[in-house]
Amino acid sequence: MQPSARWKTFSLWLVLAASLLVLLPSLLPARLTAGLPGWMTDHRLVPGLDLTGGSRLVLEISRSDIAAEHLRAAVETIGNTLRAARIPHSDLNGAEDTIDVTVTAPDRLDAARTALTGLGLGALSEPESGKFRIVLAADAVDSAASAASLGAVDAVRRRVESLDIPELLVGRGEHDRIVVAMPGLTDPQRVKDMLATVGKLSARLVDDGVPVDTAIEDGVPAGSEVLYSTGEPPVGYVVRQDDLFTAVDVASAEPAANDEPFIEFVLKADAAERLAAFTRENSGRTIAILLDGQVISTSRIQGAITDGVGRLSGDFDAQGAANLARIIASGPLPAPLTIIEERSIEPALGTTSGTTVIIALTVAIVAVVAFMTFFYGVLGVIASLSLAFAMVLSFAVLALVGAPVSLSMIAGMVLTVGITVDASVLIFERIREEVKGGRELSRSVLIGFRRARATVLDASVTMFIAIAVLFLLSAAPVRAFALAVGIGLFATLITTFTLTRRLVTVWLNRSHATHLPKGVRTGLFDRLNLRFMAVRNGVFLLTAVLSLAIAGLLVAGKLKLGIDFTGGAALEVQAKAGNADLDDITARLNDAGVDVLTVTKRRDARHALVRLTSAGEGENAEQTSVLVARGELEDDYDFRRVEVVGPAISGELIDTATLGFVVGLLALVAYIWIRFEWHFAIGAIIALAHDVFFTLGFLALAKIEFNVTAVAALLTVAGYSLNDTMVVYDRIRENLRHFKQMPLPILIDDAINRTLSRTVLTSATTLIALAALALFGGEAIGTFALTLLFGVAIGTISSIYIAGPILILFRLQPERYRPGKGGKGPVTEATGANG
């Protein structure tokens, strides 16, 4: 063995050992990993919420409140500045992003201009009749919202941590949003209640000098305002605007109970001193406790409060007192939060989904290994060993990346199973063809690996383009799928041209074989000499008819949009006794005022899927509908899965899905246009459009929801479709250079027949893997796999019956590929013929 070969072998063993070492903490029971060093346990495969069960909330800072607060602060700053400069003014007011103020002393206009410019609040207009207009800086609210979001992360974490939720994760998401992940918690209503309150607590003195009705009718005294209680009916109070203390001054707060629940809070030392001095001087007057601008409690001062201890009572039960105590103790949020997305899944359902998808992955691997072994014998065993290596390497990289393992990620690994052995099929078939052409086996192996490299790389590049676009321009579940497939493709390229080649070389050296092993059975395709182009007109006619039918389905609105794009809520419920009664569910929710879109049965008659429409009344409308639905159904039904998508998220998903799909297709088209002659590029584009369009028709006909995962499936189908098409096109280009006088239809037929074994076998391995996912992956991932299954199948057909005939339709000129005519990529044994 040459030193370089020994080094390559050692490197492969080293990579395998390192991968297994990385995966070891994920494979061992928790009790055995306790003694492992931290550098090993820090990188392990952690199941996501869809495998363990739990809830995930996405919250957004209220920009309208941030903007209103920014405007109020700017108005106050302008007033204070003008008063400090002794500049007379009037009519100081603001609306949206504009503030107007009139300087009443003409001789002070220059001073006012200098003072207002120095504030840096925004663009200042020249005065008209003494009136200045300030347009606030456009990025000021963005900066304030970003800062508030950063502060809100800590505030949310403090507040939710008080509920003792294990493995709680709170962090920043995209667009300055806050993501709260709660493994094991299937009903996050208590968390939502905790986060629905900003928690701005304050104590103020009630102004007894004027009755509330008089203040409302004749105006509020200076320094006071009218506020209302939280009860029904609300009671008005005239309160001073100066705070006696706020939530910042509270050291601790605990719920308690006597005859009624109440909250006992303790002030910090300096606040306690201020309160003692104030109460000593204002005995007999009334203090109002405010929460987010509403009066929740009032108490008359009986004397000096010297211990800094206060009692807060109001219209709440024991649970409400406990929640309010936690809110007060954790401090206020920087601004109101809105829940714009919710995903909850029952732990039992998550465990079931995890089990089924692991079974699907296992079945896919076993089935593909059996398939490869049957058709390639010892070479199939070699391909299977490379597959195992690629899987280990892929999962090790996922562990190092630290991304939670989700259903979509395992679905990506299942797809990778098919893609990994596809590369081996391309190489083995090229080796077999070289042997069939009369070359000795050792020479055929060298040429086969070299000539198949370009095709494997072309196929990988197209998939990488599709996957990269999915990762950059898609939602979290799709990014997880894209990440898994991308890592799998990378592992495939490494193993195919290192381990697979090394194992084949070792087999050759040890067996001294001069012929292909008897286990190679793919020669059965050689006896076929099908006239594909003879039926091209009939295929075109059938395609046209089916395309019109699909267009009719799409125009008629038969494509079922999921809540990702429409907004609304989806609730999967399970009857506690008997079967789910769809009519009863619909009637009960309608009577409760919930707008029900559909109620449909699942595979199990005990289960039902309830779709609630987007109420169109702001981001909280869907949350209200879900809360009402829970109250109506929870006595008779368990909630297995809840998904709520507000207008903000659904609008973004539409935009990103559209952008991602268009960018992905344009990138694929650009690569094909550069890689091939324009005839081939147009043929590939038409075949790609055919596959995507027919897959859309399948979704409409099968009544499968069109959501972000369906978009991911479409783009994956587009990438895979080009793989098959390029295998055929590579051989057509090679034939164009070798067969100078052959009529184009016969030349294309010959190319397709020569690559038929590769086309059929590569598609078969992927279809086997996807079929395992569709059959055993469960409902959560089954429809996604079914979409991919159809797309890959239709892509295989189009690479034969659409991509080839298009070249004839566009009058491809064979003479362009004759020597000296400048055809792209001359094929020589040195550079490697494609395909």
N, C-alpha and C positions, 0 to 999 in steps of 0.2 A: 504494500500500500504506500503510495506516495505521501510525503510529509504534508502536502496541502490537503490531501484527502483525509489523512488522520486528523488534521486540525478541524476540518469541516465536521467530521463525525463527532469529535470531542465537543465542538460548539453546539451541535444539535442536542447531545446528551446534557450539556450544561443548561441549555434553555429549557429542556424538559424538566430537569431537576429543580430549576428555579421556579418554574410554573407550578409544579406540584407543591413546593415549599410555600408558595404564596397561597395556594388553595387549601393547605392543610388545616388552618384554623376554621375554615368554613365547612370542612368535612367532618371534623371531630366533634363529639358532644361537648356541650358547654363546660361540664365538670372536668374534662380533660384539657381544655384550652386555658383553664384558669392559671396554670403554672407556666404558660408560654410567655416569652418576653413581649413587651409592648410593641416592638417594631414588627412583630408577626401578626398580633391580634388587631392592630390598627387598620390593616387592610384585609377585610373579609367581605364575602358576599352577604349583603343584608337584604332581606326580602322587603319589597315595597308594600304600600298599604293595600293594593289589590290582591296581594297574596296573604297578608296577615289579617286584614280587616282593619277598620278604623275610619277616621274622617280627615278630610283636608279642606281647609277654608282658605280662600283668597280674599283679602280685604284691601280696600282702597281708601286712602285719605280723601275726605270730601273737599274737592278743589273749590267748590262754591263757598264753603265756610272759610277756607284759607283766603280766598280772594276777598270775602267780606271783611275778615279780620284785618287783612293787609290794607284795605281801603279805610277802615275805621282808624287804624293806627296812623295812616298817612294824614287823614283829616285832623286827627288830634295833634300830630307833630306840626302841621302847618299852623294850626291855631296857637299852639304854645310858642312857636318861633315868632310869629307876628306880634303876639302879646309881649314877648321878651324884648323885641325891638321897638316896642311902643308904636306900632304901625296900626292906625285905626282901620278896621275892616268890618265887613258884614257879608251876609249870604254865603257863608262857608258851608258847602255841601258837596257830597260825592255820589256818583252812580256808576256802577260797573267799573271801568278803568279810568274814569275822568273825575277830576275835582275842580270845582269852580270857587273862586273867592273874589270879592270886590273890595278894593282898597278905597276907602272913602276920603282920604286926604290926597289931593292931586300932587302935592309937593313931596309925597312919600313914595311915589311910584318907583323911582330908581332904587330906593332902599329896599322896597318890597321885592323887586326883581332880583336884587343881589341876594337877599335872604332866601328866597324860594329856590333860586338856582343852586345855592350852596347845599341844599338838602339832598340833591341828586335823586329825587324821586322819579323823574321822567322828563319828557319834553314840555317846556314852558312856552306858551304862546305870548305874543305881544298883547298888552292890555287894550281892551275896547271899553271906553267909558269907565276906566278903572277896574274892569273885570279881567282877572287872570284865569287861564285854563291850564291845568296840569294833566297831561296824559301819562299815566303811570307806565313805567318800563315793562315791556311785554314779558321779559324773563324773570321779573321780580316774583311773581306768583309761582313760577316753576321752581325757582330756588327755594322759596318758602315751603312749597309742597314737598320738595325733596328732603329738606331739613326736618320737616314735620314727620315724614315717613321714617326717617332714620331714628328719630326720637320715639316714634310710635312702636318700633320693634321692641325696644327695651320695656316700654310701658305695657305692651301686650304680653310680653313674656312674664313680667312680674305678676300681672293680673291672672293669667291662665295657670301659671305655676302654683298659685294658691289652691287650685283644685286638685293638686296631687295626681296629675295625669302622668303615668309612666311613659318614658321615652318621648316626651313632648319635644317637638322641634318648631322653633319660631325663627324665621329669617326673612330677608328681603327677596322679593321676586322681581320679575320684569316690570318695567315702567314704575319703579318705586313702590310697588305693591308689597303687601305683607302676607306671607304664607305661614299658616299654622297647620302642622301635621300632628295628628293624635292617634297613634296606633292603638287598636283595641277599643276605641270609643266610637260607638256606632250612632249615638244620638247626641250631636253636639249642641243641642238647644241651650243647655245651661251655659256653655261657653259663649254662644251667640248672645244670650241675655247679658252676660258679663261685659261683652264688648259693645253692646248697643248703647251703653251709657258712657259719656265722655268722662264723667267723674269730677267735674269742677265744683268742689264743695266750698262753701263760704258761709260766714255768719255775718248778718247785717242787722242794724237797728231798725225796727219798725217806726215809721214816722207817724205819730199819732196826731200831728197838728192839723191834718185835713182828712175828711172822710174820703174813702175810695171813690165813691160816685162823683163827688165834687172834683176830685183830682182828674178823673176821666173827662168830665164835661168842661171844666174851666182851665185845666192845665195842671201839670205836676209841679210842685215847688222845686226850685233850683236845688240840684244835688240829690234829688230823689227820683224814683221811677215806680211804675205800677207793675207788680209781678203777681203770678197766680199760683195757686196750689196744684198739686198733682191729682187730687181727688175729684170725684164727680158728685155734684157740679163743682167746677173750680171756683175757689174763693180768691178775691183780689186783695192785695196788700200794697200799701205805699211804703216802700223801704228806701233807706238811704243807700247811696251808691258806694260808700266807703266800706271796705271789708274789715271786720274785726279780726278774723283769721280765715285762712284758706286751707285746702287739703295739704299744701306744703308744710303747714304748721302742725299737722297731726302726726304724732309719734307712733300711735297704735290704735287699732279699732277692733273690737270683738263683739260678736253677737251675744245677747243674753236674753233672758226671759223672766218675767214675773207673772203677772196676770196676762200681759201681752208681750209679744216679742219687741225688743228694743236693741239699740246699739250703744255700747259704752266706748267712748273714745278718750284718749289722753293726749293733751297738747304738749309740744316741746316747751322747754323751760322759758324761752323769751316770749313765746306766744301766751303761755300761762300767766306770765307777769303782766302783759298788756291786758289780758282779759280780767285779771284780778283788779287792776286799777280802774278799768272801765265799769265793771259791775259794781264796784264800791261807790262810784259816783252816779250811777243810773239805776238805782234800786226802784223797782216798780214798773219799769219800762219793759218792752217786749223785744226779744231777739228772734229773728227768723233765720232758720237754717236753709240754705239754698243748695240745690243740686242741679247743675246745668241750667241755671236760670229759672228754676221753678222752686216754689216754697214746699218743702217736704215736712217741716216741723216748726212750731213756734213754742216759745217758753217765756214766762214772765220772770224777770230778775228778782229773786227774793233777798238777795244780799250779795256780798263779795264772794266770788268763786275763786278760792285761793289755791286749790289743789290741781287746777288745770284739767279736771275730769268732767266730761259732759255726757249727757244722755240724749240719744236721738230716737224718738218714737214717731210712728207714722202709720200710713195705710199699707202695711206689708205683713206677710206671714213669716214663720221661722226661716223658711228657705230664702225669702226675699231679704230678711235681715242679715242672714249669713252672706249672701251675695253682695249686699250693699257694704257690709263691713270689709269684705275683701277689696271692693272697688275703692273705698276710702283709704284703706291701708296701703294699697299698691300705688296710689297716686293717679292723677288725671292723665288722660290721653291728650296729645298735643292738639287734636282736632277730631271731629266725628269720623267714624269708620263705617264703610258700607261693605257688606258681604256681596261680592259680585260673582262668586263661584263656590259651589259646595260639591264635594264628592265623598259619599259615605258608603261603606260596604260592611256587612255583617262579618265577624271573624269566621263563622262557620262557612259562609260562602267564599270568603277569601281562601280558607284552607282547602276547600273543595276545588276551587279554580286552580290553586297551586298544584294540587295532586294531579288533576287531569292534564295540565299543561306539561308537567314533568313526565307523565305517562306518554303524552304525545311526542315529546322529544325523544324518549327512549325507543318508542315504536318506530319513529322516523329513522333513527340511527340503525336499529336492527334491520329494518326493511331495506334500507339503502345498502347496508353491508351485505345482506343476503343477495340483493340484486347484482351488486358489483361482483361478488364471488361467483355467482352463477354464470355471468357473461364473460368474466375475465380470468377466472381461476386464480392462480397465484398472483397475477397482476392485480386482481380485485382485492386480494388480501392486503397487498401493499398499499392500494388506494385507501382501504379501510384503516390501516395503521396511520396513514397520513391524516385521515379524517379525525381519528382519536387525538392525534397530536394537535391538530388545529383547534379542536374543541377545548382541550386542556389549556392551550395557549390563550384562546379567546376569553375563557372564563377567568384566567389569571389576570389578564389585562383589565377586565371589568372590575375585578376585585381591587386592583391598584387604582383605577379611576375613582372608585368609591361610589359609583352610581347605584341606587337601590335596584334590585332585581325585580322587574315587573313582568306582567303577562306579555306585554308587547315586546319586551326585551327577549324573553324566551322564544316568542314567535319569530323574532329576528334570527335567533340561533338555529331554529328549525329550518328556516329558509337557507341559512348558511350551510347546513348539512348537504342540501342538494347542490348548492353552488360549488362547494369544496370538491365533490367528486366529479362535477362537470369538467373541471380543469384536467383531472386525470383521464377522463373519457376522451377529451380532445387530443391529449398526448398519445394515449394508447392506440386510438384509431389511426393517428398519423403514423405511428410505428408499424402498425399492421399493414397500412397501405404501402409503406416503403418495402416491407418484406414481400408483399404481394408483387411489387414491381421488380423483384429479383435481387434486392440487396441482402447482404448477410445481416444477421440479427443484431450484432454489436454495432454495426454501422447504422442500421435502421434506428436503433435507440438514440444514437447521437443526433441524427438528422431529425428524428421525430420530435425530440425535446426542443431542438433549435427552431424548427419550422412551426411548431405549435405555439411558440412563445408569443408571437405577434397577435395571434387570435386570442389567446388567454389575456394578454394585456389589453387588447381592444375591449373585450367583454368586461374586464375589471374596471377600465376607465369609465365606460358608460354607466355601470352600476355605481361607481364612486361618485359620478356627477349627480345622479339621482339621489343617492343617499346623503351627499353633502348638502344639497338643497333642502332635503327633508329635515336635516339636523339644524340648519340655520334658520329656516323659515317655517317652523311648525310648532304645534303645542307639545307639552311635556311627554305624553305617551308616545307620540310619533317620533320625538327625538330619541327616546329610549330604544325604539325599534331601529332607527337609523344608526344609532351608536353601536348596537349589537351587530348589525349587518356590516357596518364599516369595519369594525374590529375583525369580524369573521373573514371579510375579503382580504384584509391585510395578512391575517394568519394563513389564509389559503395560498396567497402568493409566496409566502415564505416557505411553507411546507411543500408546495408543488415542485418548486425548482431547487429544493435542497434535499429534504427528506425523501420524497418520492423518487427523485432521480438517484439519490444515494442507494436506496433500497433496491431499485431495479439493477443498478450496477453491481451491488453485492450478490444479488441473485444470479446475474449472468456469470460472474467470476466463479461462484461456487458450484453452479450447476453445469457450467460449460455448454449451455444450451446453444444450439445453432438454429433452432426453429422456435416459433411462438409456442407457449405451453398449450397442451390439448384442451385445457379448460377455456380457452378463448372461443366463444361461440358467436361472435358478432359477424362472422362471415356469412351468415344466412341472409344479411341485407345485400350482399354482393350479387346474389342471383336475381335480384329485382332490377328490372329495367323499365321503370314506369314512365309513361308519357304524360308528364304533368302539364306541359304547355298545350297539349292537344285539347284540354278541357278548359283552357283559360277563359274563353268567351262565356261559357256556361257559368264559370265561377264568378266572373265579373257581373253577370246578370243576377245571379243569386245574391251576391253581395249588395248590389244596388237595391234589390227588393227588400232585403233584411235591413238595410240602412234606412230606407224610407219608413219601415215599420218602427224601427228604434226612434227615429226622429218624431214619429207620431206619438210614441209613448212619452218622450221627453216634453214635447209641446203640450201634451195633455196633462202635464204635471204629475205623471206617474212615478217620477223619481222622488222617493220619500226622504225629505230632509230631516236630519236629526236635530236634537236640541243644541248641538254645537253651533249650528248656523241659524236656527230660528229663535233660540232663547227658550226659556220655560223650564220645566222640571220633569224628571222621569223618576217614578217610584216603583220599585219592584217589591211586591208584597207577597206574603205567604199566609194562607189561611191557618189559623190555630187549630181549627177542626173542620174536616170535610174539604170540599173543593172551593176555589175562589168563585164568588158569584159576581160576574161582571156587571150585570144589570143593577144589582144592589149597590155595588161600589159607585157606579155612575150616578145613580139616584141620590145616594147619600151625600156625595160631594157637590152635586148640583144644588141640592137643597141648602147646603151650607154656604152657597155663593161662590164655590170654586169653579173656575172655567176649565172643564175637562175636554181635552182634545180627543183622546182615544183610551180605551181600556181593552187590552188584548191578553189572551192566555199565553202562557209559556209552554214549554214541552211538558212540564208537570202540571196537571190540572189544579193543583193546590196553589200555583203561583199565577200572578197577574202582573202586567206592566201597565202602569197608569201614567199617561202623558198629560201634563197640564200646560196650557198655552201660556205664552208670554203675555202678561197682563198689560204691558205697555204703560205702566204708571211709575216708572223709575226702577232703580236697581233693587229696591226692597220688596217689590210687588210679588216676585216669585217666592221669596222667603215667607211672606205672609200666607201665600197659598199653601205651601208645604206645611206650615205650622197648623193651619186649619185642617188640612187633610190628615195629618197625624192625629189630631184630636178626634176626628170623626171615625178613623179606622183602627186605632191602636188597640181597642178592646178585642177585636176579632181577627186582627192581622198583625203579623210581625213584618217589620220593614227590613228587607234584606239589602237593598241598595237604594241610595238616594243621590240623584245628580241634579244640581240646580245651576243654570247658566243664565246670568243676567245680560241685559242688552249690551253693556260695554264689552264683555268677553265674547259674546256671539258676533258682534260687529268686527272685532279684531280677528277672530278666527276666520271669518269670511275673507277679510282683506289678506291675511297671511296665507291662507290656503290658496286663494286665487293667485297671489303674487308668487308663492312657492311653486305652484303647478306651472304657471307661464314661464317663470325663470328656468325651471327644470327642463321643460320641453325645449326652450330656446337654446339652453346650454348643450343638450343632447344633439339638437339639430346642427348647431355650430360645429360640434366635434365631428359629426358625420360629414358635413360639407367640406371640412378641412381634410379629413382622412381619405375621402373618396372623390371620384369624379362626380360632376353634378347629376348625371343620370342616376348613379347609385344613391346619391344623397336624397334626391327627390323620391326615389323608390322607397328608401328607408323611412322617410318622413310620412309618406302615404301609408305604409304598412303600420307605422307607429300610431298614426291617427285612427286607422282602422281598428287597432287593438283597443285603444282607449275608448273609442266610440262604442264598440261592441260590449266592452266591459260595463260602460254606463247603462247600456240596454239591459244587460244581465242584472244589474242592481235594481233597475226599475221593474223588470219582470219578476224577479225573486222577492221583491218588496223588502230589500235589505236597506237599512238606513244609510243615507249618504251623509257621512260625518268626516271629521278630520282623519280618522283611520282609513276611510274609503279613499280619501285623497292620497294618503300615503300608499295605499294599495295600487292606485292608478299610476302614480309616478314610478313605483317599483316595477309594475307591469311594463311601463314604457322602457325602462332601462333593460329589463330582461328581454323584451321583444327585440330590441336592437342587437342583443347578444346573438340570438338565433339568426337574425337577418345578416349580420356581418359574417357569420360562419359560411353561409351560402354565397354571399357576395365575394368573399375572399377567394373561394374556389372558382367562381365565374371569372374573376379577373385573371386568375392563373390560366384557366382554359383559353381565354381570349389571347393570351400570349403564346400558347402552345399549339392551338388548332386554328391555323390561319384562314382556312376556307370553310369551316364548319358553319352551317346555317345557325343563326342565333337561337331559335327555339330548341334545336337539338343540343346545342352547346350548353344552354341553361339546364335542360333536362339531365345532361351528363353530369353537370356540377352538382345538381340536387341529389342525384342518385349516388354520386361519390361521397357526399356528405350526409346521406340519409341516416346512416348508423349513428353518426355523431349527433345529428339533429334529434333523432328519436331518443337516443340513450341519455343525452344531457337533459332533455326535457323530462324524460321518464324519471330520472333520479330526483329532480326538483318536484315533479308532480307527486311522487311517492311521499316525499317529506311533507308537502303541503296537505296531501290527503290524510296523513296521520294526524296533522294538526287540526284539520277540519272534523275528523271523526272522533278524536279523543281529547281535543283541546277544550271542550266544554262550550257553553253558550257565550261566555265572555269574549272568547277569541275566535270561535268557530266561523262566524260570518266574515271576519277579516280574512281568515285562511281560505274560505270558500271563494271569496272575490279574487284572491291571488291565484287560486287553483284554476279558475275559469280564465283569468288573464293570461297565465302562462300557457294554457292549452291553446287559446285563440292566437297567441303570439307564435306558437310553433306552426300552426296552420298558415298564418299569414306570411311567415318567412318563406314558405313554399309556393303558395297559391296567389299571393298578392305581390310580394317583393320581386319575384322573378318576372311575371308577366308585365309588370310596370316598365321594365327595361325594354321590352319589345314595343310597348305602347309608345314610349318616348324615343324609339328608333335609335337605340344604342348602336354606334358604329364600331364593329370589330376591328376595322383597319387602324383605328386610333391606337391599338395595342400591339401593332406589328412593330418589329424592331425599327428604331429610328423615328417613331411617330410620337414619342414623348409621353407615353402613358405613365401614370404615377406609379412609383414604387416598383422598379423592375425586379422581377423574381429571379433570384439566383440561389444556388445552394449555400453561398456564403452569407447572404443577408437573410435568407429564410423566406420561403414562400408561405404566405398566410394560409391559414386553414388547415 
